[in-house]
Every structure is written in C-alpha cells, then in structure tokens.
Amino acid sequence: MLEQLIQKFQELYGDGGELRTYFAPGRVNLIGEHTDYNGGHVFPCALTLGTYAAVRNREDNKLRFYSMNFAKPGVIESDLNDLVPRPEASWTNYPKGVMWAFAQRGLSLTHGLDIAICGDIPNGSGLSSSASLEVLTGLILKDTFGFDELTMQDLALIGQYSENNFNGMNCGIMDQFASAMGKQGCAIFLDTNTLEYEYAPVCLEDAKIVITNSNVKHSLVTSAYNDRRRECETALKELQTMSDIRTLGDLTEDAFEAIKDAIKDPVCRKRAKHAVYENRRTIRAVAALKENNVEEFGQLMNASHRSLRDDFEVSCKEIDLLVDLAWQIPGVVGSRITGGGFGGCTVSIVKNDAIDTFRETLKSEYKKQTGLDAQFYVVDCGSGASRIR
Ligand code: GLA
C-alpha cells in the first residue's frame, strides 16, 4: 500500500524534496460503548488497518490533499489562511480541522504541505477512519513543525477538539485515544473522566476477534449521535439534584436505581441507564479478561449489545440480525455492535475452529435476509500512530 501511495504522490506532485510517510490506525471497541462522553470507561484496541500518508513541505502557504480512497475529486487545494469547514472540501475537512485546532492552541504552521493519503479501513463502518485521519494529521504537524512538547495523548485531544468544533460531531475521546495510544497485542482500559489508562493484553487463547461489516450506513448519524449525548446530559443534570456526582460514570447500578426517578423523561432515563450499566460492565469485563475468563467477557459483550439495542437505541435491524445469527453459532463467545452505531460493524469473539462456520453462516443468511454483503476481518490489536521509514 505504501509503495503505491509514494508512486501516486510523485505522479501528482512531482519528485524531489524530502518525502515523509506516516501511519495511524483505526480502532475497534471491545466493550464500553457510548460511555466516553459520560465519564465512563472504554476498552478499545487499535487495529493494524488504518490510514497512511505521504507528505512533503511546500514553501508557500498552499495545502494540497489527495486521497486514493476518494480519487474522484482529484487533488483538493486549500490554504493555511483558509481553515474553515466547507461541504465541498469533503474529507479534507478532517485534516484542515486539525490544522485549525493547532492554530487555536497557538501552534503556528509556517508553511504549506502536499499530502497524499490512502487507507484500508472501510469508510463509514464505525472503525474510526476519521479519527485515524485526525491523529495522522496531528502527527504530521508535530513532526513537520517540531512541536516536540506535544504528546501522543495531546494529539488525541486535539483530534477530538477539531472533530467537535470544526466538524460538528460531539464525539468523546475514545477513537482518537485508541488511534494515538494503541499498543500491539493490547486493548486500552481508559477512564475517560481522568484519562488514566492501562494496557490489558488481549489473550484469547483459542479464539480471535472478528469484525463484521454490515455495509449499512445510515444518514444523520452525526445528529442522532449528538441527540444521544444531549439526552445523557439532561439526565445527568436531573440526577445531580439528588446526588453529588460529576458524571454518569460515578454511579453504580444500585446508586442509579435509587435516584433514577429524578429523570423525568423515560427516554433520557433509558439512555442514562445504559451509560451507567455499560460502564460497570466494562470494568467487570476487563477484570474477567485479566482472570482469563473469556466466557464472562463474552457474556458481558452480549449484555452490552442488548442495552445498546433496547435502552440506547443505536442499533438497527441489519446489525441485530448479524448479532442474533452470531449468538446461535457454537463457538461464538460474544458478539455486539461496536462504535457509534446506526449501522457499521459488529465485533465478535469467535473460537478458532468456529471462524469458518461463523463467516459462512453470517454471509449467506445476511445476504438472504437483507440482500447485502457482509465483510469479515479477523483482526489483531495493533500499535498507535507513528512515522514510518
Ligand atoms: C463514536 C465516537 C466515540 C464514542 C463511540 C461510542 O465512535 O466517536 O467517541 O462515543 O461512538 O462508544
């Protein structure tokens, strides 16, 4: 992939100058969904799938972007003095947002760049292709302009800031954190309230992580996501009249049950219930994994799905079908929707000797019942973003 990218870069922008290359991964979240903007815990891992960039400095303030994944519009041009979101700027609103966020922090970019990217994360699949692009851009800027004081964690925060304030998606920190901070063989147990984290080895012995892409992309994902976030905030405010909590993540299940009637709207109550229970499930799931109790981990994944389906209502019929099919296959330890929801992917833990059956059954039944093709990825936990070569 890198060779093709470099070749394309030279074809578009010519030879000469110092060419630098970078990579930032996508992520899959094993458990802890819609908890990251509620002060709860998440448990994602970086993938080995991700986004690559080839970059060269310019002497003027021009920015030229090209994506091999969105080749149609060709090279998209912009300028360091014009960092504003525009619909016609398409995917370049992500890197431009990060550049804008650097400027907001007083980190001045003193010259333009030629950038070409390509990636192997399926777009719109909920595996964080946009967060990978944000972290990738952050790393390019840190490296190019010598912002040595910025840590990888800072790059995650800058990526989130730009997505919230430039791209209008009020996401939490999970995706950018996983892309920036991933560690091979491990998932990240992150407390989103304090940003304290711990790497937990993902030792599944005779099983693997399998991602299934439903190939369903619902429109209005951003607005539905932002609605969920608002509903959780409303619930929190009402609960705060009863209890001295900072976030929903501060509550145990029992503490929530004792004060939940303070939340007037039943929809907001369901949303808050999910956030509280999902956080506790995540803490329990990581403890189970540490004790090599993969079965319990899987049960908690299944419970997470039910809660996301019924209480948080971010699943859809295609995803529910994939999960229901998976639950019926012997050798499937756990299966659930992963990521923001409203389509996208499921994540499953599947015993090695059941992977073929899993793939064949889901593929054919899903096609039969929806007319859609599902795609499968047997994945490993990869490292965070880095410069390559
Ligand atoms: C999206 C957001 C994350 C997180 C997940 C749901 O991926 O970008 O911050 O909220 O949804 O867990």
Residues whose N, C-alpha, C, O or C-beta is under 5 A from the ligand:
A	BS01	GLA	G32 E33 H34 T35 D36 C171 G172 I173 M174 D175 G339 G340
